[in-house]
């Protein structure tokens, strides 16, 4: 929130593109994830391998990040 300073009335997941904020789409997210994974020396992941909804739910319920990373 501090980095991108999204507008209060904007989408929940947004990124800064120049002076404006854009909604974060699955396509954009996966492109960035692929670039960052390769830069870190990892194989890229496929879209079906990303389970953000379930992961977020477990993290919010107090499951440790290391456990979710293993799952």
PyMOL Python script that loads the backbone (N, CA, C, O; Angstrom):
from pymol import cmd

cmd.read_pdbstr("""\
ATOM      1  N   UNK A   1       0.829  -1.189   0.000  1.00  0.00           N
ATOM      2  CA  UNK A   1       0.000   0.000   0.000  1.00  0.00           C
ATOM      3  C   UNK A   1       0.877   1.259   0.000  1.00  0.00           C
ATOM      4  O   UNK A   1       0.581   2.236  -0.688  1.00  0.00           O
ATOM      5  N   UNK A   2       1.938   1.218   0.767  1.00  0.00           N
ATOM      6  CA  UNK A   2       2.811   2.392   0.847  1.00  0.00           C
ATOM      7  C   UNK A   2       3.588   2.605  -0.446  1.00  0.00           C
ATOM      8  O   UNK A   2       3.863   3.742  -0.829  1.00  0.00           O
ATOM      9  N   UNK A   3       3.936   1.524  -1.108  1.00  0.00           N
ATOM     10  CA  UNK A   3       4.730   1.619  -2.327  1.00  0.00           C
ATOM     11  C   UNK A   3       3.918   2.142  -3.516  1.00  0.00           C
ATOM     12  O   UNK A   3       4.336   3.084  -4.190  1.00  0.00           O
ATOM     13  N   UNK A   4       2.771   1.536  -3.768  1.00  0.00           N
ATOM     14  CA  UNK A   4       1.970   1.906  -4.944  1.00  0.00           C
ATOM     15  C   UNK A   4       0.944   3.000  -4.687  1.00  0.00           C
ATOM     16  O   UNK A   4       0.483   3.659  -5.619  1.00  0.00           O
ATOM     17  N   UNK A   5       0.587   3.191  -3.422  1.00  0.00           N
ATOM     18  CA  UNK A   5      -0.411   4.196  -3.040  1.00  0.00           C
ATOM     19  C   UNK A   5      -1.662   4.127  -3.927  1.00  0.00           C
ATOM     20  O   UNK A   5      -2.000   5.093  -4.611  1.00  0.00           O
ATOM     21  N   UNK A   6      -2.348   2.966  -3.906  1.00  0.00           N
ATOM     22  CA  UNK A   6      -3.536   2.827  -4.752  1.00  0.00           C
ATOM     23  C   UNK A   6      -4.672   3.712  -4.260  1.00  0.00           C
ATOM     24  O   UNK A   6      -4.758   4.005  -3.068  1.00  0.00           O
ATOM     25  N   UNK A   7      -5.545   4.141  -5.171  1.00  0.00           N
ATOM     26  CA  UNK A   7      -6.681   4.957  -4.763  1.00  0.00           C
ATOM     27  C   UNK A   7      -7.653   4.130  -3.918  1.00  0.00           C
ATOM     28  O   UNK A   7      -7.814   2.932  -4.150  1.00  0.00           O
ATOM     29  N   UNK A   8      -8.281   4.752  -2.967  1.00  0.00           N
ATOM     30  CA  UNK A   8      -9.215   4.047  -2.081  1.00  0.00           C
ATOM     31  C   UNK A   8     -10.387   3.443  -2.834  1.00  0.00           C
ATOM     32  O   UNK A   8     -10.937   2.430  -2.402  1.00  0.00           O
ATOM     33  N   UNK A   9     -10.774   4.034  -3.933  1.00  0.00           N
ATOM     34  CA  UNK A   9     -11.929   3.541  -4.690  1.00  0.00           C
ATOM     35  C   UNK A   9     -11.511   2.629  -5.844  1.00  0.00           C
ATOM     36  O   UNK A   9     -12.354   2.219  -6.643  1.00  0.00           O
ATOM     37  N   UNK A  10     -10.231   2.312  -5.937  1.00  0.00           N
ATOM     38  CA  UNK A  10      -9.736   1.474  -7.021  1.00  0.00           C
ATOM     39  C   UNK A  10      -9.898  -0.002  -6.724  1.00  0.00           C
ATOM     40  O   UNK A  10     -10.441  -0.376  -5.685  1.00  0.00           O
ATOM     41  N   UNK A  11      -9.428  -0.845  -7.639  1.00  0.00           N
ATOM     42  CA  UNK A  11      -9.520  -2.295  -7.434  1.00  0.00           C
ATOM     43  C   UNK A  11      -8.652  -2.741  -6.257  1.00  0.00           C
ATOM     44  O   UNK A  11      -7.671  -2.084  -5.908  1.00  0.00           O
ATOM     45  N   UNK A  12      -9.029  -3.863  -5.655  1.00  0.00           N
ATOM     46  CA  UNK A  12      -8.298  -4.374  -4.499  1.00  0.00           C
ATOM     47  C   UNK A  12      -6.860  -4.715  -4.872  1.00  0.00           C
ATOM     48  O   UNK A  12      -5.933  -4.396  -4.128  1.00  0.00           O
ATOM     49  N   UNK A  13      -6.670  -5.364  -6.024  1.00  0.00           N
ATOM     50  CA  UNK A  13      -5.333  -5.695  -6.497  1.00  0.00           C
ATOM     51  C   UNK A  13      -5.043  -4.852  -7.729  1.00  0.00           C
ATOM     52  O   UNK A  13      -5.640  -5.056  -8.786  1.00  0.00           O
ATOM     53  N   UNK A  14      -4.130  -3.910  -7.589  1.00  0.00           N
ATOM     54  CA  UNK A  14      -3.791  -3.003  -8.674  1.00  0.00           C
ATOM     55  C   UNK A  14      -2.285  -2.791  -8.688  1.00  0.00           C
ATOM     56  O   UNK A  14      -1.592  -3.037  -7.701  1.00  0.00           O
ATOM     57  N   UNK A  15      -1.802  -2.333  -9.826  1.00  0.00           N
ATOM     58  CA  UNK A  15      -0.388  -2.001  -9.931  1.00  0.00           C
ATOM     59  C   UNK A  15      -0.260  -0.673 -10.650  1.00  0.00           C
ATOM     60  O   UNK A  15      -1.162  -0.246 -11.371  1.00  0.00           O
ATOM     61  N   UNK A  16       0.876  -0.032 -10.440  1.00  0.00           N
ATOM     62  CA  UNK A  16       1.116   1.268 -11.033  1.00  0.00           C
ATOM     63  C   UNK A  16       1.727   1.093 -12.418  1.00  0.00           C
ATOM     64  O   UNK A  16       2.724   0.390 -12.582  1.00  0.00           O
ATOM     65  N   UNK A  17       1.135   1.727 -13.394  1.00  0.00           N
ATOM     66  CA  UNK A  17       1.625   1.719 -14.766  1.00  0.00           C
ATOM     67  C   UNK A  17       1.754   3.174 -15.178  1.00  0.00           C
ATOM     68  O   UNK A  17       0.791   3.799 -15.622  1.00  0.00           O
ATOM     69  N   UNK A  18       2.971   3.706 -15.021  1.00  0.00           N
ATOM     70  CA  UNK A  18       3.148   5.135 -15.253  1.00  0.00           C
ATOM     71  C   UNK A  18       2.455   5.897 -14.145  1.00  0.00           C
ATOM     72  O   UNK A  18       2.607   5.558 -12.971  1.00  0.00           O
ATOM     73  N   UNK A  19       1.699   6.917 -14.495  1.00  0.00           N
ATOM     74  CA  UNK A  19       1.035   7.715 -13.470  1.00  0.00           C
ATOM     75  C   UNK A  19      -0.299   7.121 -12.986  1.00  0.00           C
ATOM     76  O   UNK A  19      -0.881   7.616 -12.021  1.00  0.00           O
ATOM     77  N   UNK A  20      -0.779   6.069 -13.648  1.00  0.00           N
ATOM     78  CA  UNK A  20      -2.098   5.539 -13.276  1.00  0.00           C
ATOM     79  C   UNK A  20      -2.013   4.134 -12.683  1.00  0.00           C
ATOM     80  O   UNK A  20      -0.998   3.451 -12.818  1.00  0.00           O
ATOM     81  N   UNK A  21      -3.081   3.718 -12.034  1.00  0.00           N
ATOM     82  CA  UNK A  21      -3.192   2.374 -11.480  1.00  0.00           C
ATOM     83  C   UNK A  21      -4.072   1.546 -12.409  1.00  0.00           C
ATOM     84  O   UNK A  21      -5.066   2.034 -12.949  1.00  0.00           O
ATOM     85  N   UNK A  22      -3.688   0.292 -12.583  1.00  0.00           N
ATOM     86  CA  UNK A  22      -4.460  -0.631 -13.413  1.00  0.00           C
ATOM     87  C   UNK A  22      -4.812  -1.858 -12.577  1.00  0.00           C
ATOM     88  O   UNK A  22      -4.052  -2.249 -11.691  1.00  0.00           O
ATOM     89  N   UNK A  23      -5.959  -2.462 -12.860  1.00  0.00           N
ATOM     90  CA  UNK A  23      -6.304  -3.702 -12.153  1.00  0.00           C
ATOM     91  C   UNK A  23      -5.293  -4.794 -12.504  1.00  0.00           C
ATOM     92  O   UNK A  23      -4.887  -4.921 -13.659  1.00  0.00           O
ATOM     93  N   UNK A  24      -4.899  -5.564 -11.526  1.00  0.00           N
ATOM     94  CA  UNK A  24      -3.965  -6.653 -11.757  1.00  0.00           C
ATOM     95  C   UNK A  24      -4.737  -7.837 -12.326  1.00  0.00           C
ATOM     96  O   UNK A  24      -5.600  -8.407 -11.659  1.00  0.00           O
ATOM     97  N   UNK A  25      -4.421  -8.198 -13.559  1.00  0.00           N
ATOM     98  CA  UNK A  25      -5.084  -9.326 -14.209  1.00  0.00           C
ATOM     99  C   UNK A  25      -4.242 -10.589 -14.013  1.00  0.00           C
ATOM    100  O   UNK A  25      -3.065 -10.521 -13.659  1.00  0.00           O
ATOM    101  N   UNK A  26      -4.859 -11.715 -14.246  1.00  0.00           N
ATOM    102  CA  UNK A  26      -4.150 -12.983 -14.134  1.00  0.00           C
ATOM    103  C   UNK A  26      -2.975 -13.006 -15.111  1.00  0.00           C
ATOM    104  O   UNK A  26      -1.879 -13.439 -14.757  1.00  0.00           O
ATOM    105  N   UNK A  27      -3.204 -12.541 -16.336  1.00  0.00           N
ATOM    106  CA  UNK A  27      -2.162 -12.533 -17.355  1.00  0.00           C
ATOM    107  C   UNK A  27      -0.967 -11.698 -16.926  1.00  0.00           C
ATOM    108  O   UNK A  27       0.176 -12.142 -17.037  1.00  0.00           O
ATOM    109  N   UNK A  28      -1.222 -10.497 -16.439  1.00  0.00           N
ATOM    110  CA  UNK A  28      -0.141  -9.619 -15.992  1.00  0.00           C
ATOM    111  C   UNK A  28       0.598 -10.228 -14.803  1.00  0.00           C
ATOM    112  O   UNK A  28       1.827 -10.190 -14.748  1.00  0.00           O
ATOM    113  N   UNK A  29      -0.142 -10.783 -13.863  1.00  0.00           N
ATOM    114  CA  UNK A  29       0.460 -11.403 -12.686  1.00  0.00           C
ATOM    115  C   UNK A  29       1.377 -12.559 -13.092  1.00  0.00           C
ATOM    116  O   UNK A  29       2.504 -12.656 -12.605  1.00  0.00           O
ATOM    117  N   UNK A  30       0.900 -13.432 -13.977  1.00  0.00           N
ATOM    118  CA  UNK A  30       1.696 -14.585 -14.387  1.00  0.00           C
ATOM    119  C   UNK A  30       2.934 -14.185 -15.185  1.00  0.00           C
ATOM    120  O   UNK A  30       3.980 -14.823 -15.068  1.00  0.00           O
ATOM    121  N   UNK A  31       2.821 -13.129 -15.996  1.00  0.00           N
ATOM    122  CA  UNK A  31       3.994 -12.636 -16.736  1.00  0.00           C
ATOM    123  C   UNK A  31       5.075 -12.163 -15.762  1.00  0.00           C
ATOM    124  O   UNK A  31       6.244 -12.520 -15.908  1.00  0.00           O
ATOM    125  N   UNK A  32       4.689 -11.375 -14.789  1.00  0.00           N
ATOM    126  CA  UNK A  32       5.639 -10.862 -13.810  1.00  0.00           C
ATOM    127  C   UNK A  32       6.218 -11.996 -12.963  1.00  0.00           C
ATOM    128  O   UNK A  32       7.414 -12.013 -12.671  1.00  0.00           O
ATOM    129  N   UNK A  33       5.374 -12.925 -12.579  1.00  0.00           N
ATOM    130  CA  UNK A  33       5.830 -14.058 -11.786  1.00  0.00           C
ATOM    131  C   UNK A  33       6.868 -14.875 -12.555  1.00  0.00           C
ATOM    132  O   UNK A  33       7.860 -15.324 -11.980  1.00  0.00           O
ATOM    133  N   UNK A  34       6.641 -15.065 -13.844  1.00  0.00           N
ATOM    134  CA  UNK A  34       7.580 -15.811 -14.688  1.00  0.00           C
ATOM    135  C   UNK A  34       8.941 -15.109 -14.749  1.00  0.00           C
ATOM    136  O   UNK A  34       9.983 -15.753 -14.626  1.00  0.00           O
ATOM    137  N   UNK A  35       8.923 -13.798 -14.939  1.00  0.00           N
ATOM    138  CA  UNK A  35      10.158 -13.018 -15.004  1.00  0.00           C
ATOM    139  C   UNK A  35      10.910 -13.101 -13.677  1.00  0.00           C
ATOM    140  O   UNK A  35      12.119 -13.334 -13.659  1.00  0.00           O
ATOM    141  N   UNK A  36      10.205 -12.912 -12.586  1.00  0.00           N
ATOM    142  CA  UNK A  36      10.848 -12.914 -11.263  1.00  0.00           C
ATOM    143  C   UNK A  36      11.358 -14.303 -10.892  1.00  0.00           C
ATOM    144  O   UNK A  36      12.422 -14.428 -10.286  1.00  0.00           O
ATOM    145  N   UNK A  37      10.612 -15.347 -11.247  1.00  0.00           N
ATOM    146  CA  UNK A  37      11.048 -16.712 -10.948  1.00  0.00           C
ATOM    147  C   UNK A  37      12.332 -17.036 -11.705  1.00  0.00           C
ATOM    148  O   UNK A  37      13.268 -17.600 -11.136  1.00  0.00           O
ATOM    149  N   UNK A  38      12.375 -16.681 -12.978  1.00  0.00           N
ATOM    150  CA  UNK A  38      13.588 -16.926 -13.766  1.00  0.00           C
ATOM    151  C   UNK A  38      14.776 -16.144 -13.205  1.00  0.00           C
ATOM    152  O   UNK A  38      15.886 -16.671 -13.132  1.00  0.00           O
ATOM    153  N   UNK A  39      14.553 -14.910 -12.816  1.00  0.00           N
ATOM    154  CA  UNK A  39      15.628 -14.082 -12.255  1.00  0.00           C
ATOM    155  C   UNK A  39      16.168 -14.678 -10.957  1.00  0.00           C
ATOM    156  O   UNK A  39      17.343 -14.509 -10.631  1.00  0.00           O
ATOM    157  N   UNK A  40      15.307 -15.374 -10.222  1.00  0.00           N
ATOM    158  CA  UNK A  40      15.711 -15.987  -8.960  1.00  0.00           C
ATOM    159  C   UNK A  40      16.251 -17.403  -9.160  1.00  0.00           C
ATOM    160  O   UNK A  40      16.653 -18.058  -8.199  1.00  0.00           O
ATOM    161  N   UNK A  41      16.258 -17.877 -10.422  1.00  0.00           N
ATOM    162  CA  UNK A  41      16.788 -19.199 -10.701  1.00  0.00           C
ATOM    163  C   UNK A  41      15.797 -20.328 -10.565  1.00  0.00           C
ATOM    164  O   UNK A  41      16.196 -21.489 -10.475  1.00  0.00           O
ATOM    165  N   UNK A  42      14.507 -20.019 -10.549  1.00  0.00           N
ATOM    166  CA  UNK A  42      13.465 -21.038 -10.437  1.00  0.00           C
ATOM    167  C   UNK A  42      12.802 -21.271 -11.782  1.00  0.00           C
ATOM    168  O   UNK A  42      12.822 -20.412 -12.664  1.00  0.00           O
ATOM    169  N   UNK A  43      12.213 -22.453 -11.920  1.00  0.00           N
ATOM    170  CA  UNK A  43      11.384 -22.704 -13.086  1.00  0.00           C
ATOM    171  C   UNK A  43      10.113 -21.883 -12.935  1.00  0.00           C
ATOM    172  O   UNK A  43       9.642 -21.654 -11.820  1.00  0.00           O
ATOM    173  N   UNK A  44       9.568 -21.447 -14.040  1.00  0.00           N
ATOM    174  CA  UNK A  44       8.334 -20.673 -13.944  1.00  0.00           C
ATOM    175  C   UNK A  44       7.178 -21.592 -13.574  1.00  0.00           C
ATOM    176  O   UNK A  44       7.213 -22.792 -13.846  1.00  0.00           O
ATOM    177  N   UNK A  45       6.178 -21.031 -12.967  1.00  0.00           N
ATOM    178  CA  UNK A  45       5.005 -21.798 -12.557  1.00  0.00           C
ATOM    179  C   UNK A  45       3.865 -21.535 -13.533  1.00  0.00           C
ATOM    180  O   UNK A  45       3.824 -20.503 -14.202  1.00  0.00           O
ATOM    181  N   UNK A  46       2.963 -22.468 -13.598  1.00  0.00           N
ATOM    182  CA  UNK A  46       1.795 -22.324 -14.456  1.00  0.00           C
ATOM    183  C   UNK A  46       0.657 -21.698 -13.659  1.00  0.00           C
ATOM    184  O   UNK A  46       0.648 -21.738 -12.429  1.00  0.00           O
ATOM    185  N   UNK A  47      -0.288 -21.129 -14.366  1.00  0.00           N
ATOM    186  CA  UNK A  47      -1.412 -20.458 -13.716  1.00  0.00           C
ATOM    187  C   UNK A  47      -2.196 -21.360 -12.786  1.00  0.00           C
ATOM    188  O   UNK A  47      -2.624 -20.928 -11.716  1.00  0.00           O
ATOM    189  N   UNK A  48      -2.392 -22.632 -13.190  1.00  0.00           N
ATOM    190  CA  UNK A  48      -3.170 -23.530 -12.350  1.00  0.00           C
ATOM    191  C   UNK A  48      -2.423 -23.897 -11.067  1.00  0.00           C
ATOM    192  O   UNK A  48      -3.024 -24.423 -10.131  1.00  0.00           O
ATOM    193  N   UNK A  49      -1.121 -23.624 -11.018  1.00  0.00           N
ATOM    194  CA  UNK A  49      -0.345 -23.917  -9.826  1.00  0.00           C
ATOM    195  C   UNK A  49      -0.436 -22.836  -8.767  1.00  0.00           C
ATOM    196  O   UNK A  49       0.068 -23.001  -7.656  1.00  0.00           O
ATOM    197  N   UNK A  50      -1.069 -21.746  -9.104  1.00  0.00           N
ATOM    198  CA  UNK A  50      -1.194 -20.641  -8.162  1.00  0.00           C
ATOM    199  C   UNK A  50      -2.557 -20.742  -7.479  1.00  0.00           C
ATOM    200  O   UNK A  50      -3.599 -20.627  -8.124  1.00  0.00           O
ATOM    201  N   UNK A  51      -2.532 -20.953  -6.206  1.00  0.00           N
ATOM    202  CA  UNK A  51      -3.775 -21.102  -5.453  1.00  0.00           C
ATOM    203  C   UNK A  51      -3.885 -19.973  -4.434  1.00  0.00           C
ATOM    204  O   UNK A  51      -3.903 -20.199  -3.224  1.00  0.00           O
ATOM    205  N   UNK A  52      -3.957 -18.761  -4.953  1.00  0.00           N
ATOM    206  CA  UNK A  52      -3.909 -17.592  -4.074  1.00  0.00           C
ATOM    207  C   UNK A  52      -5.079 -17.539  -3.098  1.00  0.00           C
ATOM    208  O   UNK A  52      -4.910 -17.150  -1.942  1.00  0.00           O
ATOM    209  N   UNK A  53      -6.246 -17.924  -3.552  1.00  0.00           N
ATOM    210  CA  UNK A  53      -7.418 -17.856  -2.668  1.00  0.00           C
ATOM    211  C   UNK A  53      -7.260 -18.730  -1.450  1.00  0.00           C
ATOM    212  O   UNK A  53      -7.454 -18.278  -0.322  1.00  0.00           O
ATOM    213  N   UNK A  54      -6.906 -19.993  -1.674  1.00  0.00           N
ATOM    214  CA  UNK A  54      -6.739 -20.927  -0.563  1.00  0.00           C
ATOM    215  C   UNK A  54      -5.542 -20.536   0.295  1.00  0.00           C
ATOM    216  O   UNK A  54      -5.600 -20.600   1.523  1.00  0.00           O
ATOM    217  N   UNK A  55      -4.472 -20.138  -0.351  1.00  0.00           N
ATOM    218  CA  UNK A  55      -3.273 -19.742   0.394  1.00  0.00           C
ATOM    219  C   UNK A  55      -3.575 -18.572   1.318  1.00  0.00           C
ATOM    220  O   UNK A  55      -3.217 -18.587   2.495  1.00  0.00           O
ATOM    221  N   UNK A  56      -4.232 -17.565   0.776  1.00  0.00           N
ATOM    222  CA  UNK A  56      -4.575 -16.400   1.591  1.00  0.00           C
ATOM    223  C   UNK A  56      -5.472 -16.799   2.757  1.00  0.00           C
ATOM    224  O   UNK A  56      -5.280 -16.342   3.884  1.00  0.00           O
ATOM    225  N   UNK A  57      -6.436 -17.639   2.483  1.00  0.00           N
ATOM    226  CA  UNK A  57      -7.343 -18.081   3.545  1.00  0.00           C
ATOM    227  C   UNK A  57      -6.581 -18.763   4.682  1.00  0.00           C
ATOM    228  O   UNK A  57      -6.804 -18.454   5.853  1.00  0.00           O
ATOM    229  N   UNK A  58      -5.694 -19.676   4.343  1.00  0.00           N
ATOM    230  CA  UNK A  58      -4.918 -20.370   5.376  1.00  0.00           C
ATOM    231  C   UNK A  58      -4.009 -19.415   6.135  1.00  0.00           C
ATOM    232  O   UNK A  58      -3.900 -19.501   7.359  1.00  0.00           O
ATOM    233  N   UNK A  59      -3.353 -18.502   5.413  1.00  0.00           N
ATOM    234  CA  UNK A  59      -2.474 -17.540   6.085  1.00  0.00           C
ATOM    235  C   UNK A  59      -3.260 -16.661   7.040  1.00  0.00           C
ATOM    236  O   UNK A  59      -2.801 -16.372   8.145  1.00  0.00           O
ATOM    237  N   UNK A  60      -4.441 -16.236   6.619  1.00  0.00           N
ATOM    238  CA  UNK A  60      -5.274 -15.402   7.492  1.00  0.00           C
ATOM    239  C   UNK A  60      -5.748 -16.175   8.723  1.00  0.00           C
ATOM    240  O   UNK A  60      -6.047 -15.576   9.756  1.00  0.00           O
ATOM    241  N   UNK A  61      -5.816 -17.480   8.614  1.00  0.00           N
ATOM    242  CA  UNK A  61      -6.234 -18.308   9.755  1.00  0.00           C
ATOM    243  C   UNK A  61      -5.059 -18.711  10.648  1.00  0.00           C
ATOM    244  O   UNK A  61      -5.226 -19.461  11.609  1.00  0.00           O
ATOM    245  N   UNK A  62      -3.863 -18.201  10.318  1.00  0.00           N
ATOM    246  CA  UNK A  62      -2.724 -18.411  11.200  1.00  0.00           C
ATOM    247  C   UNK A  62      -1.805 -19.564  10.838  1.00  0.00           C
ATOM    248  O   UNK A  62      -0.878 -19.869  11.588  1.00  0.00           O
ATOM    249  N   UNK A  63      -2.043 -20.216   9.694  1.00  0.00           N
ATOM    250  CA  UNK A  63      -1.135 -21.288   9.273  1.00  0.00           C
ATOM    251  C   UNK A  63       0.203 -20.635   8.906  1.00  0.00           C
ATOM    252  O   UNK A  63       0.207 -19.654   8.162  1.00  0.00           O
ATOM    253  N   UNK A  64       1.327 -21.141   9.397  1.00  0.00           N
ATOM    254  CA  UNK A  64       2.619 -20.535   9.111  1.00  0.00           C
ATOM    255  C   UNK A  64       2.944 -20.540   7.609  1.00  0.00           C
ATOM    256  O   UNK A  64       2.559 -21.454   6.881  1.00  0.00           O
ATOM    257  N   UNK A  65       3.648 -19.519   7.171  1.00  0.00           N
ATOM    258  CA  UNK A  65       3.997 -19.374   5.764  1.00  0.00           C
ATOM    259  C   UNK A  65       4.801 -20.576   5.266  1.00  0.00           C
ATOM    260  O   UNK A  65       4.591 -21.035   4.143  1.00  0.00           O
ATOM    261  N   UNK A  66       5.711 -21.087   6.083  1.00  0.00           N
ATOM    262  CA  UNK A  66       6.519 -22.243   5.682  1.00  0.00           C
ATOM    263  C   UNK A  66       5.651 -23.464   5.394  1.00  0.00           C
ATOM    264  O   UNK A  66       5.947 -24.239   4.485  1.00  0.00           O
ATOM    265  N   UNK A  67       4.595 -23.634   6.158  1.00  0.00           N
ATOM    266  CA  UNK A  67       3.681 -24.748   5.923  1.00  0.00           C
ATOM    267  C   UNK A  67       2.979 -24.565   4.584  1.00  0.00           C
ATOM    268  O   UNK A  67       2.864 -25.512   3.806  1.00  0.00           O
ATOM    269  N   UNK A  68       2.514 -23.357   4.314  1.00  0.00           N
ATOM    270  CA  UNK A  68       1.816 -23.100   3.042  1.00  0.00           C
ATOM    271  C   UNK A  68       2.780 -23.231   1.878  1.00  0.00           C
ATOM    272  O   UNK A  68       2.393 -23.702   0.808  1.00  0.00           O
ATOM    273  N   UNK A  69       4.022 -22.826   2.062  1.00  0.00           N
ATOM    274  CA  UNK A  69       5.016 -22.944   1.002  1.00  0.00           C
ATOM    275  C   UNK A  69       5.225 -24.418   0.653  1.00  0.00           C
ATOM    276  O   UNK A  69       5.381 -24.769  -0.516  1.00  0.00           O
ATOM    277  N   UNK A  70       5.228 -25.268   1.664  1.00  0.00           N
ATOM    278  CA  UNK A  70       5.386 -26.696   1.440  1.00  0.00           C
ATOM    279  C   UNK A  70       4.173 -27.288   0.727  1.00  0.00           C
ATOM    280  O   UNK A  70       4.310 -28.148  -0.142  1.00  0.00           O
ATOM    281  N   UNK A  71       2.992 -26.820   1.104  1.00  0.00           N
ATOM    282  CA  UNK A  71       1.760 -27.310   0.456  1.00  0.00           C
ATOM    283  C   UNK A  71       1.782 -26.965  -0.998  1.00  0.00           C
ATOM    284  O   UNK A  71       0.841 -27.286  -1.724  1.00  0.00           O
TER     285      UNK A  71
END
""", "prot")
cmd.dss("prot")
cmd.show_as("cartoon", "prot")
cmd.util.cbc("prot")
cmd.orient("prot")
